[in-house]
Amino acid sequence: MDIEAFEELLAQWHNHGIDRLRKEMRAFADEHDWNELLGVSDKKEFARRSLFLYRHFVQASYQTNHRTQLAAFEKGCYVYRSGNCPCEGHAELDGVVVPADHNFWKDALPPNDWDCDCDVSGARSISGAARLGGDPEKPISDFQPARRFQANHIPSLTDALLHVSGKDVADV
């Protein structure tokens, strides 16, 4: 499995739009015998898989940089912002205000599930968090992220590829 070459392809072409990226992915699939893995023979399935992989790559890149920013800029607390994702339990976290050094963030810092587009905003104080739309009185739920996302692990491109294709590592 030539995952490094595929990751390079995504890094090189993701800023050129999804249509150009799909063209490059088709060529890659032919060259590396990934047609079944990417679902190239089924137009609808290929569109779904390529969009999923594109979103995963862009979101993982964004979140890696965002986490670095949050760690470098000392904040008093973070406000969880639920996105439009279909992820279980995320909507109930929307607006929760939690101290930046709280253990909650070990597993809850987004992305914490497939297709998660949630985010956090930092604030220097509880009143600042409230101005950002946070609810300091809202209790922290017993949220548990998907197993692959625990301990703030952003799944690899291999994980995403296997997830979207419905395959297991042994199948590839």
Secondary structure by P-SEA (a helix, b strand, c coil): caaaaaaaaaaacccccaaaaaaaaaaaaaaaccccccccccaaaaaaaaaaaaaaaaaaaaaaaaaaaaaaccccbbbbbbccccccccccccccccccccccccccccccccccccbbbbbccaaaaaaaccccccccccccccccccccccccaaaaaaaaaccccccc
